[in-house]
Amino acid sequence: MVDTVGAGDAFASICILGLLRDWDLASMLSRAQVFASLIVGMRGATVRDTALYQRLKQQWGL
């Protein structure tokens, strides 16, 4: 763990996305946990490397 700033926001943002996309609960929580885990592994609340976002979008079919 590097920095917990933004972890809750990251988790919540994916939950909101899941609700909007009608994901099942297990998928939504799993994806939210993955995203929050990636965020705590980096310094700061946002990630400047857009490849991270692109990789997740591709994995999740967005």
N, C-alpha and C positions, 0 to 999 in steps of 0.2 A: 504494500500500500504506500502510495506516494503522497496523495493529497485527497481528502474526502470532500473538499469543496465541490459542490455541484452534483454529488452522487444522488441525492434525493430528487433534485430537479430532473436529472437524467432518467431516473426510474419512473418518475411521474409522467414525463413527456412520452415515454414509450407506452405507458398504460393508456394515456389519452389517445395516442395513435391507434392502439389496439382496439379501443372502444369505437373510434371512428371507422376503423376498417373491419369491425365485427369479427375480430380474432377470438378464438376460444380462450378461456381463462388460463389454461396451462401454457399455451403459446405466448400469450401476452406477458405473463409473469416471468417466463423463461427469458424472453427477449429483453424485458426491462432489466432483469438481473444481469444479463450479459452486457448490456450497454452501461449500466451503472458500474459494473466491475472494470470495464475498460476505462471509464472516466477516473476512477480512483487510482488507476495505475499511471496517471499523468498529472503534471503540475498544472493547477488552474481548473476553472470550471468549464472551459471550452477547449476544443481540440482544433488546432489550426490545420492539421493534416487532413484534407478532405478525403483522402484514400480510405480512412477509417469509416467514414459515413458511406462512401460508395460501396465498400465491401459489405457492410451490413444491409444496405438497400438491396444489393444483388442477392444476398443470402435469403432475405425476407421477401423477395419478389416485389419490391416497390419500384 
